[in-house]
Amino acid sequence: MDKALYVAMTGARASLQAQGTLSHNLANTDTPGFKEALANTEAFPIKGAGFASRVDALHVDAGFNRRQGAQQITGNALDLSLEQGNWLAVQAPTGGGEAYTRGAALSITPNGQLVTAGGHPVLDENGVPIAVPPHQAMDIGNDGTISIIPQGEGPQTMAVIGRLRVVQADDARLERGLDGLMRNTDPQQPFVQAQRKSLDSGQLEGSNVDAAGALVQMIQLQRQYEMQVKVIKHGDDNARSANSLLRLGS
């Protein structure tokens, strides 16, 4: 009987963890470029002294949904939609390394730094945070080239100030961090700069979370959790009944 209790208990724990993942997805249905987090469970036999008869229901991170989100036309030159398989390089908030995102709703801080909506500095093709000089017009080309017309100058003075670091990344080598940014799982093999057309300006990629599907999954997980709790309760009731019979027999 204790085996049934153990399996039900670990299953209930995994269901709660999966609900946390779904809640995180639902909270980001309106976040540009967000990729749906996936959750799964697997059997994990518990080894130790004696016969290995206990099996843990283990919650595992199954990565993220690769599907591209819907395109939203904004007309803002700083809103970028990346081509499939491309990622925008930003400065990681800890360690100063390189991290990646598809949420390319950019803005310029008062001191001229180009940042994402989350405040992460955007890197150029040399891995250096981009600073934009005072300007009266700005354009980002399909290859990530940033051009400006300096403040007080005419159109003939348009100058290139840098190029965004947009990389081609194999999804299998990307891992999401706690800050929501992706990291290269093999830093010894850096991603290469995307060539030719790598993005479109004036539009954003929306989140790829299916809100209706996530709500259905939440209901399914809730019912699953309730069934697992019932198994635990019935197992406890059976154990109490068995103990009562043993006391009567003695």
C-alpha positions, 0 to 999 in steps of 0.5 A: 500500500505504501507504494501506491501512496508514494506514486500518488504523492510524487504524481501530485507534486509533478502535477503542481509543478506542471501547473506552475509552468502553465501559469507562467505561460499564461502570464506571458501570452502578450509578451512579444517573442515569448516561447511557450515552456513545455513540461513533462513527467517521467518515471524515475526508479528509486534505487537503494538498499533492498528491492527497487520497487519505488518509482518516482513521478518526476517533473522534467523541463521539456524545453520550449515550443519552437513554433513562430508567433503571429506577426503584429504590424506596429510601424515603429522602427525599433520593433523587430521581428526576427526570421525563423531560427534567428535570435537577438543577442543581449547582455546577460544581467549576471556575469555580463555574458551573452544571452538571446531573445526573440522579444525585440521591442527595442527602445533607447534610454536617455543616455542613448543605450539601445535596450530590450523591453526588459532593459537588457542592453542589445549587443552589436556584431562585436559583442559590445552594447550599442549606444545610439548618438543623438539623431533625428531619424533612425532605420534598422535594415533587414540585415540588422544594420543601424543607420541614423541621420545625425541631429540637425543634419540632412538626409544625405548625411545618413551614417551607419553606426553598427549592426545588431548581433543576430545569430542563427541558433540551433534550438537544441543548444538553447536553454532558458534561464530563470530570467527568461533569456536563452543561453548557449548550452555549449559556450565553446561553440559560439553561434554565428552571425546571421547573414542576408535578411535576418529581421523585419523592422516595424513589426513584432512577433507575438507570443506563441502561447495558445491561451485556450489550450493552456486553460484546458491543460490547467483543468486537466491537471487540476482533475489529475491532482484531485485524483492523486489526492484521492488515492492518497486518502484512500490509501491512508483509510485502508492502512487505518482499517488494516491496523484496526483489524490487526488490533482486533486479532491480537 
